[in-house]
Amino acid sequence: MINLLPDDTRQQLRYAQHNLLLRKYLVAVLFIAAVIAVTFSVGLLALDRQSDNLKRQLEDQNTELAAYSDVLAQAEDLSETIDTIEALLDREIKFSQLLTEIASLVPTGASLNGISLSNEEDTLTLTATITAQELAAIFQKNLASSELFSVADISSINKASSAENSTVYIVIFTVIFATEKTPVINNEPVMEETEEQ
């Protein structure tokens, strides 16, 4: 086939084919750009939603942690209480044993009239009746030399008369337990006891 078209027309036809091909490429590039833009927009929306969800989850977890921090504080307090109870139980002396040990320290001619706990944790007040003033010093020495007490002091000595017209003395001792021997009496009322030897 012989092409009899003038050169201008042939050149215009070639350019028209090139233009058509370039238009197809341009449409393809614009379509790909649109797909990329849509994909990017959808990705941004998904990331934004995921970010909001993560923020909400973080806030929820922080709220839970705040609730757990109260529980954790309570657990730590409970643990400290358990440790304190364990330490107290390790050095516990039963009240009946305490009375027996104190009774063994009472000298002849003296009687133990009362025992009371003071407001201080390690301090005990003993009230005794003695027939002679020297017995107060002996009783005080017995208490001080006991392994049960670290300190034994005479708080007061008061003269009192008995029914038989003999003179007796009421002595009040303040004793402090040795650290490892501090009794735990489980909030039971302290009984007034009378022991004679």
Secondary structure, DSSP 4 states (H G I P E B T S, - for coil): ----S-HHHHHHHHHHHHHHHHHHHHHHHHHHHHHHHHHHHHHHHHHHHHHHHHHHHHHHHHHHHHHHHHHHHHHHHHHHHHHHHHHHHHT---HHHHHHHHHHHPPTTEEEEEEEE-SSTTEEEEEEEESSHHHHHHHHHHHHHSSSEEEEEEEEEEEEE-TTS-EEEEEEEEEEE-GGG----TTPPPPP--EE-
